[in-house]
């Protein structure tokens, strides 16, 4: 997991206090259209809470608090809140960089693409147009 967080949700079910936590691989999470949907499913799976149960229905009504970020998540976590929109944009940009850097080295002899902003912009535009 290059990018991860711990997710925690607290709720009561049938008079029992439940404190569910899960390690979330954000590289997997961000591939889904609904990151919170993925996170609640991971919380359920890692805590023995089935997705077709009343317990799960109660859990998803409570907010998730995030902690212990790694990778890009460190820049987008504040006071237990993770800015998914900004994180997703940064993650997409990093993913594109990972694709373009070897191409720039192999075809243009450029080892540090970030030192050539015009070429990088052209490569990014070509990649996004495809």
C-alpha positions as CSV (number, residue, x, y, z in Angstrom):
1,X,0.0,0.0,0.0
2,X,1.7,3.2,-1.2
3,X,-1.3,5.3,-0.1
4,X,-3.3,4.3,2.9
5,X,-5.3,5.4,6.0
6,X,-7.0,3.9,9.0
7,X,-10.7,4.3,8.9
8,X,-12.8,4.2,12.1
9,X,-16.5,4.3,12.7
10,X,-18.3,4.1,16.1
11,X,-21.9,3.1,16.5
12,X,-24.4,1.3,18.7
13,X,-26.3,-1.8,17.6
14,X,-28.7,-3.7,19.7
15,X,-27.4,-1.9,22.8
16,X,-23.8,-2.8,22.0
17,X,-21.1,-0.2,21.3
18,X,-19.1,-1.1,18.2
19,X,-15.8,0.5,17.3
20,X,-15.0,-0.7,13.8
21,X,-11.6,0.1,12.3
22,X,-10.0,-1.0,9.0
23,X,-6.7,-0.4,7.1
24,X,-7.7,1.1,3.8
25,X,-5.6,0.8,0.7
26,X,-6.3,4.0,-1.1
27,X,-4.7,2.8,-4.3
28,X,-7.6,0.3,-4.5
29,X,-10.2,2.6,-3.0
30,X,-9.6,5.4,-5.5
31,X,-10.2,3.1,-8.5
32,X,-13.8,2.9,-7.4
33,X,-16.3,5.6,-8.3
34,X,-17.6,5.8,-4.8
35,X,-14.7,5.8,-2.3
36,X,-16.9,5.9,0.8
37,X,-18.9,2.9,-0.5
38,X,-15.7,1.0,-0.8
39,X,-14.6,2.1,2.7
40,X,-17.8,1.1,4.4
41,X,-17.5,-2.3,2.7
42,X,-13.9,-2.7,3.9
43,X,-15.0,-1.7,7.4
44,X,-17.7,-4.4,7.3
45,X,-15.4,-7.0,5.9
46,X,-12.5,-6.4,8.3
47,X,-14.9,-6.4,11.3
48,X,-17.1,-9.3,10.5
49,X,-20.1,-7.2,9.6
50,X,-22.0,-8.5,6.5
51,X,-23.2,-6.0,3.9
52,X,-26.7,-7.3,3.9
53,X,-27.3,-6.9,7.7
54,X,-29.1,-4.3,9.9
55,X,-25.7,-3.9,11.7
56,X,-24.2,-2.7,8.4
57,X,-27.2,-0.4,7.7
58,X,-26.6,1.3,11.1
59,X,-22.9,1.5,10.5
60,X,-23.2,3.4,7.2
61,X,-25.3,6.1,8.9
62,X,-22.3,7.1,11.0
63,X,-19.4,9.3,9.8
64,X,-16.0,7.7,9.3
65,X,-12.9,9.2,11.0
66,X,-9.5,8.8,9.3
67,X,-6.1,8.6,10.8
68,X,-2.5,7.3,10.2
69,X,-2.2,8.4,6.6
70,X,0.7,7.2,4.4
71,X,1.8,8.5,1.0
72,X,-0.3,11.1,-0.7
73,X,-3.0,10.8,2.0
74,X,-0.7,12.7,4.4
75,X,-1.4,15.9,2.4
76,X,-5.1,15.6,2.4
77,X,-6.0,14.5,6.0
78,X,-7.0,17.1,8.6
79,X,-8.9,16.6,11.8
80,X,-10.0,13.1,10.9
81,X,-11.4,14.3,7.5
82,X,-9.9,13.1,4.2
83,X,-10.4,15.4,1.2
84,X,-11.2,12.7,-1.4
85,X,-11.6,15.1,-4.3
86,X,-8.1,16.6,-3.9
87,X,-6.6,13.3,-3.1
88,X,-8.1,11.7,-6.2
89,X,-6.7,14.5,-8.4
90,X,-3.2,14.2,-6.9
91,X,-3.4,10.4,-7.2
92,X,-4.4,10.6,-10.9
93,X,-1.6,13.1,-11.6
94,X,0.9,10.7,-9.8
95,X,-0.4,7.8,-11.8
96,X,0.0,9.7,-15.1
97,X,3.6,10.7,-14.0
98,X,4.4,7.0,-13.4
99,X,3.3,6.2,-16.9
100,X,5.0,9.1,-18.7
101,X,8.4,9.2,-16.9
102,X,9.7,5.9,-18.5
103,X,8.4,7.0,-21.9
104,X,10.2,10.4,-21.6
105,X,13.4,8.6,-20.7
106,X,13.2,5.9,-23.4
107,X,12.2,8.2,-26.3
108,X,13.5,11.6,-25.3
109,X,16.4,10.8,-23.0
110,X,14.8,12.9,-20.3
111,X,15.4,11.4,-16.8
112,X,13.7,14.3,-14.9
113,X,10.5,15.1,-16.7
114,X,9.5,17.7,-14.1
115,X,12.5,19.8,-15.3
116,X,10.8,20.1,-18.7
117,X,7.4,21.5,-18.0
118,X,6.4,22.2,-21.6
119,X,7.3,18.6,-22.7
120,X,5.5,17.2,-19.7
121,X,2.4,19.3,-20.4
122,X,2.5,18.0,-24.0
123,X,2.8,14.4,-22.9
124,X,0.1,14.8,-20.3
125,X,-2.2,16.4,-22.9
126,X,-1.5,13.6,-25.4
127,X,-2.1,10.9,-22.7
128,X,-5.4,12.5,-21.6
129,X,-6.6,12.9,-25.2
130,X,-6.2,9.1,-25.8
